[in-house]
């Protein structure tokens, strides 16, 4: 596997300028979804929650 290039990426830079950094936005959305899923699926905290009557 070749080493990642350290050369400038003018095409990518131009696309980021035109459309925003889509990869960073997707990465942030994925991290948010992961945190949300961890909160929802954290059964270890279930015993700490008040019981419904």
Beta strands, then each sheet from edge to edge (+ up, - down):
end
